[in-house]
């Protein structure tokens, strides 16, 4: 028991946290997997991105989904940066208070920062409420494919970022410090975190498209 307590309480190095050159492999693989999943998300909701795409009327209509995809990536990157700043800021304050940067501390602040980002999106969605039923009926009558993207897939995606969040937290808490040595587990955890932020971006994007008039 004493050996386990010492192992848990010891200070973690930058190399173990993946903040050195050793992080390129799991990070690169996770980005590739994430991009494939992100492109799939756009492909199954393409009609919505003709509405949400930016650059109209300067860009041709067929480039609207491409511009929307770029916006989604930028939003995802913003969430990732906000999450990273939150984690680093909490760890910095933790050390200022004289505490050690241990794995339980990193795990706690990673989860806390995820919850904060998730809550901010929830507040946004609460302010921008779901369109009225008569508008949904109008979209269904005029464009069934757009209705699927804005309502059916939208509803499904609202649950997916919750599922991704739970899965990421399970990885963080389930593997414990073994996560520091298991590259496969690191890739899976990173992919889940990217998917959380991308799913949140999709939620915001689809919500924004749902309140726009059909072109």
C-alpha positions in Angstrom: 0.0 0.0 0.0 2.8 2.4 0.9 4.5 1.7 -2.5 1.3 2.4 -4.3 0.8 5.6 -2.4 4.3 6.8 -3.2 3.8 5.9 -6.9 0.5 7.9 -7.1 1.9 10.9 -5.2 5.2 11.3 -7.1 5.7 14.2 -9.4 5.2 13.5 -13.1 7.8 14.5 -15.7 7.1 16.4 -18.9 8.2 13.3 -20.9 5.6 11.2 -19.1 2.9 13.7 -19.8 3.7 13.6 -23.5 4.9 17.3 -23.6 8.2 16.4 -25.3 9.1 15.1 -28.7 8.0 11.6 -27.7 4.4 12.8 -28.1 4.5 13.1 -31.9 3.3 9.5 -32.6 0.1 9.3 -30.5 -0.7 12.9 -31.4 -0.2 12.5 -35.1 -2.2 9.2 -35.3 -5.0 10.8 -33.2 -5.2 13.8 -35.5 -5.5 11.5 -38.6 -8.2 9.4 -37.0 -10.0 12.5 -35.9 -9.9 14.1 -39.4 -11.4 11.0 -40.9 -14.2 11.1 -38.4 -14.7 14.8 -38.9 -15.0 14.4 -42.7 -17.5 11.6 -42.2 -19.6 13.9 -40.0 -19.7 16.6 -42.7 -20.5 14.0 -45.4 -23.6 12.8 -43.6 -24.9 16.3 -43.0 -23.8 18.0 -46.2 -27.2 19.8 -46.9 -26.8 21.7 -43.6 -23.4 23.1 -44.6 -24.8 24.6 -47.8 -26.9 26.7 -45.4 -24.1 27.3 -42.9 -21.2 27.8 -45.3 -19.4 31.2 -45.1 -18.3 33.3 -48.1 -21.6 33.6 -49.8 -22.0 35.3 -52.4 -18.3 35.5 -53.1 -17.7 31.7 -53.2 -19.6 29.4 -55.5 -22.4 27.3 -54.0 -20.5 24.0 -54.2 -17.8 25.4 -51.9 -20.2 26.2 -49.0 -19.7 22.8 -47.3 -15.9 23.2 -47.6 -16.0 26.6 -46.0 -18.3 25.2 -43.3 -15.9 22.4 -42.6 -13.0 24.9 -42.2 -15.2 26.8 -39.7 -15.8 23.5 -37.8 -12.1 22.8 -37.6 -11.4 26.3 -36.4 -14.1 26.0 -33.7 -12.7 22.6 -32.7 -9.2 24.1 -32.5 -10.6 26.9 -30.3 -12.2 24.4 -27.9 -8.9 22.4 -27.8 -6.9 25.5 -27.0 -9.4 26.6 -24.4 -9.2 23.2 -22.8 -5.4 23.1 -22.9 -5.2 26.6 -21.4 -7.6 25.6 -18.6 -5.5 22.5 -17.8 -2.2 24.3 -17.8 -3.6 27.2 -15.9 -5.0 24.9 -13.2 -1.7 23.0 -12.9 0.2 26.3 -12.7 -2.0 27.5 -9.9 -1.7 24.1 -8.3 2.1 24.4 -8.2 1.9 28.0 -7.0 0.0 26.7 -4.0 2.9 24.4 -3.3 1.3 21.2 -4.6 2.9 18.5 -6.7 1.9 17.9 -10.4 0.9 14.3 -10.0 -1.2 12.1 -12.3 -4.3 12.4 -10.2 -4.0 16.2 -10.3 -3.6 16.2 -14.1 -6.5 13.8 -14.5 -8.7 16.0 -12.2 -7.9 19.2 -14.1 -8.4 17.6 -17.5 -11.8 16.4 -16.5 -12.7 19.8 -14.9 -11.6 21.7 -18.0 -13.7 19.4 -20.2 -16.7 20.0 -18.0 -16.2 23.8 -18.2 -16.0 23.8 -22.0 -19.0 21.5 -22.2 -21.0 23.8 -19.9 -20.2 26.9 -21.9 -21.6 25.2 -25.0 -24.7 24.2 -23.0 -25.3 27.8 -22.1 -25.0 28.8 -25.7 -27.5 26.2 -26.8 -29.9 27.3 -24.0 -29.7 30.9 -25.2 -30.2 29.9 -28.9 -33.2 27.6 -28.4 -34.4 24.9 -30.9 -36.6 26.3 -33.7 -40.4 26.0 -33.4 -42.2 22.9 -34.7 -43.8 24.7 -37.6 -40.4 25.6 -38.9 -39.3 22.0 -38.7 -42.4 21.0 -40.6 -41.6 23.5 -43.3 -38.0 22.2 -43.6 -39.3 18.6 -43.8 -41.7 19.6 -46.6 -39.2 21.5 -48.7 -36.0 19.6 -48.1 -36.1 16.2 -46.4 -32.3 15.8 -46.6 -31.8 19.1 -44.9 -34.4 18.1 -42.3 -32.3 15.0 -41.5 -29.2 17.0 -41.0 -30.7 19.8 -38.9 -33.0 17.7 -36.7 -32.4 13.9 -36.8 -28.6 13.9 -37.0 -28.6 17.0 -34.8 -30.5 15.2 -32.0 -28.2 12.2 -32.4 -25.0 14.4 -32.2 -26.3 16.1 -29.1 -25.9 12.7 -27.4 -22.6 11.9 -29.0 -20.5 14.6 -27.3 -21.9 13.3 -24.0 -20.9 9.7 -25.0 -17.4 10.9 -26.1 -17.0 12.8 -22.8 -17.9 9.8 -20.7 -15.6 7.6 -22.7 -12.7 10.0 -22.4 -13.2 10.2 -18.6 -13.3 6.4 -18.5 -10.0 6.3 -20.2 -8.4 8.8 -17.9 -9.7 7.2 -14.7 -9.7 3.5 -15.9 -6.1 3.3 -17.1 -4.7 5.4 -14.3 -1.0 6.0 -14.6 -0.8 3.1 -17.1 -2.0 5.7 -19.6 1.4 7.3 -19.4 3.0 4.2 -20.8 0.4 2.8 -23.2 0.6 4.6 -26.6 -2.6 2.9 -27.9 -4.5 4.1 -24.9 -3.1 7.6 -25.4 -4.2 7.7 -29.1 -7.7 6.5 -28.1 -8.0 9.1 -25.3 -6.8 11.9 -27.6 -9.2 10.9 -30.4 -12.0 10.9 -27.9 -11.1 14.4 -26.7 -10.9 15.8 -30.3 -14.2 14.2 -31.0 -15.8 15.8 -28.0 -14.8 19.2 -29.3 -15.7 18.5 -32.9 -19.1 17.1 -31.8 -19.7 20.3 -29.8 -18.7 22.3 -32.9 -21.2 20.3 -35.0 -23.9 21.0 -32.4 -23.3 24.7 -32.5 -23.0 24.7 -36.3 -26.2 22.7 -36.9 -28.0 24.8 -34.4 -26.9 28.0 -36.2 -28.0 26.5 -39.5 -31.4 25.5 -38.1 -32.4 29.1 -37.4 -31.4 30.3 -40.8 -33.9 30.6 -43.7 -33.6 27.9 -46.4 -31.8 29.4 -49.4 
